[in-house]
Amino acid sequence: MDKVIRIGTRDSELALWQAHTVEKKLNDLGYKTKIVAVKSTGDIILDKPLYELGITGIFTKTLDVAMINGDVDIAVHSMKDVPTALPKGIVQAAVLERASTLDILVHKGNLDFLNESGTIATGSLRRQAQWLNKYPTHKVVDLRGNVNSRMKKLNESDWNGAVFAAAGLERINLKPENFINLDWMIPAPAQGAMLVVAMQEDAFTLDALSHLNDIETEIVTYIERQFLKTLEGGCTAPIGALARYNEEEDTIHFQGVLFSLDGKEKIEIDKIVPIEEWKKLGFYSAQEILTTGGTKLMTEIKNNLKK
């Protein structure tokens, strides 16, 4: 038990909260830990050819490199930020029990704009497309940065509101009084779940993390991420997915959706299947979307994003 597990994290408030949560859980089990905050930058010189897999993960790349270089043992991420293909040598070690999957609209106290014209901010293609699908007369502007900086930009702007994940704001007590739950919006695959990754050969750390894994969250996020992976093949697109387990019925309720960038086109799937079918549910659901117009729509999205 002498080994100190070094926990890699980005240095934003939310990322540190997530790292400390994992640290406490490991400490409670008797493991020694140390938090190592790593600045997330795209300008680190990657001298190892491990990223030839064409992996996108802008938020995860820096930590992946730190793990591969042996500077940290594990990394903690918001699971929705993690590419569906992990770099060679890095494995999913634990998925923590899921928090809220909801998207919320943080507003300025006046919701009249919902019935007329308005301006909403989000950096997510998925949120943008779903918002425009429901409110076609609205304007959606880009909003990036960590939750703190996004909240600050909203407060200093003349926008009517901005869309956030409820889980992120709740975790660091940033959820304001003025918000509404967007229960009609299908969340990002694995929204509200935290993922811990480790090196494939590190048996000690993998064993430690196995105690933190929540099997129900692991299964539903697997379904959602498989749906995403099958649909997109490495390109970002407005895709939402939500799988929920119903204990009484022993079933999975899956909702998946693909939108055009402007929100005008929508292809969705909504089904309830016995729990035994979970392993291929995301794959088959994505195939259904692709065969009902999804392939054509994905090609259009890819071409539009290249412009």
C-alpha positions as CSV (number, residue, x, y, z in Angstrom):
1,M,0.0,0.0,0.0
2,D,3.1,2.3,-0.1
3,K,2.6,3.4,-3.6
4,V,1.2,7.0,-3.9
5,I,-1.4,7.2,-6.7
6,R,-0.8,10.5,-8.5
7,I,-4.1,12.0,-9.7
8,G,-3.8,14.1,-12.9
9,T,-6.3,16.8,-13.4
10,R,-6.9,20.1,-15.3
11,D,-6.6,23.1,-13.1
12,S,-10.2,24.5,-13.4
13,E,-12.4,24.6,-10.3
14,L,-14.6,21.8,-11.6
15,A,-11.7,19.6,-12.7
16,L,-10.1,20.0,-9.2
17,W,-13.4,19.2,-7.5
18,Q,-13.6,16.0,-9.5
19,A,-10.0,15.1,-8.7
20,H,-10.6,15.7,-5.0
21,T,-13.7,13.6,-5.1
22,V,-11.7,10.6,-6.4
23,E,-8.9,11.3,-4.0
24,K,-11.3,11.2,-1.0
25,K,-12.8,7.9,-2.2
26,L,-9.3,6.4,-2.6
27,N,-8.1,7.7,0.8
28,D,-11.2,6.2,2.5
29,L,-10.1,2.9,1.1
30,G,-6.6,3.3,2.6
31,Y,-4.7,4.4,-0.6
32,K,-2.2,7.2,-0.6
33,T,-2.7,9.9,-3.2
34,K,-1.3,13.1,-4.5
35,I,-3.1,15.6,-6.9
36,V,-1.1,16.9,-9.8
37,A,-2.7,19.8,-11.7
38,V,-1.7,20.0,-15.4
39,K,-2.5,23.0,-17.6
40,S,-4.6,21.9,-20.5
41,T,-2.8,23.3,-23.6
42,G,-2.6,22.2,-27.2
43,D,1.0,23.3,-27.5
44,I,2.8,20.5,-25.7
45,I,5.3,18.9,-28.0
46,L,4.1,15.4,-28.5
47,D,7.3,13.5,-29.1
48,K,5.6,10.1,-28.9
49,P,3.7,8.7,-31.9
50,L,0.8,7.6,-29.7
51,Y,-1.7,10.1,-31.1
52,E,-1.6,8.8,-34.6
53,L,-5.1,7.3,-33.8
54,G,-6.5,10.7,-34.9
55,I,-7.9,11.3,-31.4
56,T,-9.7,14.6,-30.9
57,G,-9.9,15.1,-27.1
58,I,-8.7,18.6,-26.6
59,F,-9.4,18.5,-22.9
60,T,-7.9,15.0,-22.3
61,K,-4.8,15.1,-24.5
62,T,-2.5,16.9,-22.0
63,L,-3.4,14.5,-19.2
64,D,-3.0,11.5,-21.6
65,V,0.5,12.6,-22.4
66,A,1.3,13.2,-18.7
67,M,0.2,9.6,-18.0
68,I,2.1,8.1,-21.0
69,N,5.2,10.0,-19.8
70,G,4.8,8.6,-16.3
71,D,4.2,12.0,-14.6
72,V,0.8,10.9,-13.2
73,D,-0.9,7.5,-12.6
74,I,-4.5,8.4,-13.3
75,A,-6.6,11.1,-14.8
76,V,-10.1,12.2,-13.9
77,H,-12.4,13.6,-16.5
78,S,-16.0,14.6,-17.2
79,M,-16.8,11.6,-19.2
80,K,-18.6,13.5,-21.9
81,D,-15.3,15.3,-22.8
82,V,-13.5,12.0,-23.4
83,P,-13.1,10.7,-26.9
84,T,-14.7,7.3,-27.5
85,A,-11.4,5.8,-28.5
86,L,-8.7,6.0,-25.8
87,P,-5.0,6.3,-26.7
88,K,-3.0,3.1,-26.8
89,G,-2.1,1.9,-23.3
90,I,-4.7,3.9,-21.5
91,V,-7.9,2.2,-20.2
92,Q,-11.2,3.1,-18.6
93,A,-10.6,2.2,-14.9
94,A,-13.8,3.5,-13.2
95,V,-17.0,5.3,-13.9
96,L,-18.4,7.0,-10.8
97,E,-22.1,7.1,-10.0
98,R,-23.8,9.5,-12.3
99,A,-25.1,12.9,-11.2
100,S,-27.8,14.8,-13.0
101,T,-27.9,14.4,-16.8
102,L,-29.9,17.6,-17.3
103,D,-29.0,20.6,-19.4
104,I,-30.2,23.8,-17.8
105,L,-30.8,27.4,-19.1
106,V,-29.2,30.0,-16.9
107,H,-31.1,33.3,-17.6
108,K,-31.3,36.9,-16.4
109,G,-34.6,36.7,-14.6
110,N,-36.8,37.4,-17.5
111,L,-38.1,34.6,-19.7
112,D,-40.3,36.6,-22.1
113,F,-37.8,36.1,-24.8
114,L,-38.8,32.4,-25.1
115,N,-42.0,33.6,-26.8
116,E,-40.2,36.1,-29.1
117,S,-36.7,36.6,-30.4
118,G,-33.7,35.9,-28.2
119,T,-30.0,35.2,-28.0
120,I,-28.6,32.1,-26.3
121,A,-25.0,31.2,-25.8
122,T,-23.4,27.7,-26.0
123,G,-20.2,26.3,-27.4
124,S,-21.9,22.9,-28.0
125,L,-23.2,21.9,-31.5
126,R,-25.7,19.5,-29.8
127,R,-27.2,22.2,-27.6
128,Q,-27.2,24.7,-30.4
129,A,-29.1,22.4,-32.8
130,Q,-31.6,21.4,-30.2
131,W,-32.2,25.0,-29.2
132,L,-32.7,26.1,-32.8
133,N,-35.0,23.1,-33.4
134,K,-37.3,24.3,-30.6
135,Y,-36.8,28.1,-31.0
136,P,-36.1,28.6,-34.7
137,T,-36.3,32.5,-34.5
138,H,-33.6,32.6,-31.8
139,K,-29.9,33.4,-32.4
140,V,-27.2,31.1,-30.8
141,V,-23.8,32.5,-30.1
142,D,-20.6,30.7,-29.3
143,L,-19.5,30.4,-25.6
144,R,-16.4,28.6,-24.6
145,G,-14.2,28.2,-21.5
146,N,-14.6,26.5,-18.1
147,V,-17.9,26.9,-16.2
148,N,-16.6,29.9,-14.2
149,S,-15.5,31.9,-17.2
150,R,-18.7,31.0,-19.1
151,M,-20.8,32.2,-16.2
152,K,-18.8,35.4,-16.0
153,K,-19.2,36.0,-19.8
154,L,-22.9,35.5,-19.5
155,N,-23.3,38.0,-16.7
156,E,-21.3,40.6,-18.6
157,S,-23.2,40.1,-21.9
158,D,-26.5,41.2,-23.3
159,W,-27.5,37.6,-24.0
160,N,-30.8,36.3,-22.7
161,G,-29.2,33.1,-21.3
162,A,-26.7,30.3,-21.7
163,V,-27.0,26.5,-21.6
164,F,-25.0,24.6,-19.0
165,A,-24.8,21.0,-17.7
166,A,-26.6,21.0,-14.3
167,A,-24.1,18.5,-12.9
168,G,-21.1,20.8,-13.4
169,L,-22.8,23.8,-11.8
170,E,-24.1,21.7,-8.9
171,R,-20.7,20.2,-8.1
172,I,-19.1,23.6,-7.5
173,N,-22.2,25.4,-6.1
174,L,-22.4,27.7,-9.0
175,K,-26.0,27.0,-9.9
176,P,-27.8,30.4,-9.7
177,E,-31.4,31.1,-8.8
178,N,-32.4,32.0,-12.3
179,F,-32.4,28.7,-14.2
180,I,-34.9,26.4,-15.9
181,N,-34.4,22.6,-16.5
182,L,-34.3,21.8,-20.2
183,D,-35.9,18.4,-19.8
184,W,-36.7,18.3,-23.5
185,M,-33.0,18.5,-24.5
186,I,-31.3,15.1,-24.9
187,P,-27.9,15.3,-23.1
188,A,-24.5,14.6,-24.4
189,P,-23.5,10.9,-24.2
190,A,-22.2,10.3,-20.6
191,Q,-23.3,13.7,-19.4
192,G,-23.1,13.9,-15.6
193,A,-20.7,11.0,-15.2
194,M,-17.1,11.1,-14.2
195,L,-14.5,8.8,-15.7
196,V,-11.1,7.7,-14.3
197,V,-8.5,6.4,-16.7
198,A,-5.2,4.6,-15.9
199,M,-2.4,2.8,-17.7
200,Q,-3.2,-0.7,-18.9
201,E,-0.2,-2.3,-17.2
202,D,-0.7,-0.6,-13.8
203,A,-2.3,-3.5,-12.0
204,F,-2.1,-1.8,-8.5
205,T,-3.9,1.3,-9.6
206,L,-6.5,-0.5,-11.7
207,D,-7.3,-2.7,-8.7
208,A,-7.7,0.4,-6.4
209,L,-10.0,2.1,-8.9
210,S,-12.1,-0.9,-9.5
211,H,-13.7,-0.3,-6.0
212,L,-15.0,3.1,-7.2
213,N,-16.8,1.8,-10.3
214,D,-20.6,2.1,-10.4
215,I,-21.8,-0.7,-12.6
216,E,-25.2,0.9,-13.6
217,T,-23.5,4.1,-14.7
218,E,-20.8,2.1,-16.5
219,I,-23.5,0.2,-18.5
220,V,-25.7,3.2,-19.4
221,T,-22.7,5.4,-20.4
222,Y,-21.3,2.5,-22.4
223,I,-24.5,2.4,-24.4
224,E,-24.5,6.2,-25.0
225,R,-20.8,6.3,-26.0
226,Q,-21.2,3.3,-28.3
227,F,-24.1,5.1,-30.0
228,L,-21.9,8.2,-30.4
229,K,-18.9,6.2,-31.7
230,T,-21.0,4.3,-34.3
231,L,-22.6,7.5,-35.6
232,E,-19.7,9.9,-35.8
233,G,-16.6,8.0,-36.6
234,G,-14.4,10.8,-35.1
235,C,-16.3,13.9,-36.3
236,T,-18.2,16.1,-33.9
237,A,-21.9,16.4,-34.7
238,P,-25.1,17.4,-32.8
239,I,-25.7,14.1,-31.2
240,G,-27.6,13.4,-27.9
241,A,-28.0,10.1,-26.1
242,L,-29.5,9.0,-22.8
243,A,-29.9,5.5,-21.5
244,R,-31.7,4.8,-18.2
245,Y,-32.0,1.6,-16.3
246,N,-35.5,0.7,-14.9
247,E,-34.9,-1.6,-11.9
248,E,-38.6,-2.7,-11.5
249,E,-38.9,-3.8,-15.1
250,D,-35.2,-4.7,-15.6
251,T,-35.2,-2.7,-18.8
252,I,-33.1,0.0,-20.5
253,H,-34.9,3.1,-21.9
254,F,-32.7,4.6,-24.6
255,Q,-33.2,7.9,-26.4
256,G,-30.8,8.9,-29.2
257,V,-30.9,11.9,-31.5
258,L,-29.0,13.4,-34.4
259,F,-29.7,16.9,-35.7
260,S,-28.5,19.0,-38.6
261,L,-26.3,21.9,-37.5
262,D,-29.2,24.4,-38.0
263,G,-31.5,22.2,-36.0
264,K,-34.0,21.9,-38.8
265,E,-33.5,18.2,-39.4
266,K,-33.9,15.7,-36.6
267,I,-33.6,11.9,-36.6
268,E,-34.4,10.3,-33.3
269,I,-34.8,6.9,-31.7
270,D,-36.7,6.0,-28.5
271,K,-36.9,2.4,-27.3
272,I,-37.2,0.2,-24.3
273,V,-35.3,-3.1,-24.3
274,P,-34.6,-5.9,-21.8
275,I,-31.4,-5.3,-19.8
276,E,-29.8,-8.4,-21.6
277,E,-29.6,-6.4,-24.8
278,W,-27.4,-3.6,-23.4
279,K,-24.2,-4.6,-25.1
280,K,-25.3,-3.8,-28.6
281,L,-28.0,-1.4,-27.9
282,G,-26.0,1.7,-28.7
283,F,-24.6,0.2,-31.9
284,Y,-28.0,-1.0,-33.2
285,S,-29.7,2.3,-32.3
286,A,-27.0,4.2,-34.3
287,Q,-27.4,1.9,-37.2
288,E,-31.1,2.6,-37.3
289,I,-30.4,6.3,-37.3
290,L,-27.9,5.9,-40.1
291,T,-30.3,3.9,-42.3
292,T,-33.1,6.4,-41.8
293,G,-31.3,9.4,-43.2
294,G,-28.4,9.6,-40.8
295,T,-25.7,8.7,-43.2
296,K,-26.7,11.5,-45.5
297,L,-27.0,13.9,-42.6
298,M,-23.6,13.0,-41.2
299,T,-22.0,13.6,-44.6
300,E,-23.6,17.1,-44.8
301,I,-22.5,17.9,-41.2
302,K,-18.9,16.9,-42.0
303,N,-18.9,19.0,-45.2
304,N,-20.3,22.0,-43.4
305,L,-17.8,21.8,-40.6
306,K,-14.9,21.7,-43.1
307,K,-16.0,25.1,-44.6
